[in-house]
Amino acid sequence: MIRGLRPLLRGSTYSGMLFAYCGALASLPLLPFAVLPTLAWPSAPYGVQAVLALLVWAALIGSVGLARTTRRALVAFARQLLRVSLPTPAAVPSGADRWRTPLWLLLHVALGWTGALTSGVLVLTGIALPGGWLGAEAGLSLSGRSLRSDGGWRSWVVALCCLLLAAVVCVVVTSVLRRLAPGLLGPSSAERLALMAEREQRLAERNRLAHELHDSIGHTLTATTIQAAVAGEVLSADPVAARAALRSIEESSRAALEDLDYVLGVLREEKAETAPTRTLADLPELLDRLRHAGAVLEVELSGELAQVQGTLSRAAYRILQEGLTNALRHGAGGPIGVRVAALPDCLELGVVNGVVSGAGAGTRSGAGVFRTSGNGLPGLAERVRLLHGEIEAGPDGPRHWRLAVRLPVRVAA
C-alpha cells in the first residue's frame, strides 16, 4: 500500500506533469492556423470541420518537430522535468529517424491535453463538492448529469477521491512520457554508433597526448638534470661550457612548456593553440641538446630523411627521443649509438647504449606486442603497434642494450 502511494508523493511526478502541460500550452499558438482551412469550407458539417482542424493542427505540430533545435530543446526539458537521462543529440537524424521527434511531439501534446483536462476536471470537482460546509449547496454538471452536495461527509469522501484520481492521472501521464522518451528522444542506432566513435576518438586522442607528454616532459627532465649537473661542475673551470649547458636547459624547457600548454588546453577542452610538431627535421636540435648535456653520440644517418613526412616522421622523432632518454637515465655511460635509415619500404631506427652490470633482458615483438620493465618502453611498443611496425629491445652483447624499430613507409599519414 505504502509502495503504491510513493509515486504520488514524489516531486518528479508533478514536474513530469508540468512537462506535459508545457507541451499542451506550446501547441496553442498553432491552433488559429489549424482553424483557417475550415473557414474556406463553411458549409461542411461541424464534425467534418473539427476533424479537419485537428488533422491540420497535428500536421503543424509534427512539422515543428522536424527542426533540430526542437529536439535539442525537448531533450533538455525532458532531462530537467522528466528526470530521464538523455544524451545531447550528436547529429541530424536521417531517414526514418527524422520522424521520431514529430511523433514524440504529437504524443506529448496529446498526453498533455488529456492529462490537463482530466486532472483539471477532477481537481475542480474535488474543490466544489465540499462547498456545502459553508451552509450552501454546491452543484456540478458533468455530461448532462447534475452532481449536488449538501456538505455531508460523503461529499468530502468523493472530493478526496477526485483529488486522489487527479494525482493518479499525473502519475500515469508522467510514467507514459518517461517510457516513450528514450525510444523517441534518445539516440538511434546510427547515433549510438556515432557517439561511440566520437568517444573512442576522444580516448585515442587523450592516450596520444599522454604519450606525447610522457615523451616530452620525461626527456626534458632527464636532459635538464644532466645539463644542470654538468653546468655546476664546469662553472668555474669552463664558463663557456657552463653557459652552453644553461642555454640548452632553457631551450629544452621552452619546448617542453609548449607541449605542456597544448596538452593541458586539450584536456580542459579549451581552444588550444596549434599542436607543436616535432619531426625528424628536429632531430639535429635534439642531438645537440644531448651533447650539451655531456652525452657522447655516435650518429649514423642514411637515406632521404627529408622525404619522411607526416605521422611517420613525428612518431620516429618521439621514438628516438624516448630511446635516448632511457639511454641517459638507465645507461652506464659511454657512447650512445643512434641510427636512422630511410629505406624505400621502411624506416629503421636504432639506439644502442652501455648497460649497468646485471640489467634485465628484454624481448622481441612483432607489430608491437612488447613487454618489459619501465613505463617508457611499453608506450613505445604501443606507438609502434599503431604504425604496424616491429620493435626489438634487449641486450646486444654482454655490455650493451639495443632498441631497434622498423616502421613500414606505406602507412605514413
Beta strands, then each sheet from edge to edge (+ up, - down):
strand 1: 138-142
strand 2: 145-149
strand 3: 297-302
strand 4: 336-342
strand 5: 346-354
strand 6: 364-366
strand 7: 390-395
strand 8: 400-408
sheet 1: 1+ 2-
sheet 2: 3+ 4+ 5- 8+ 7- 6+
end
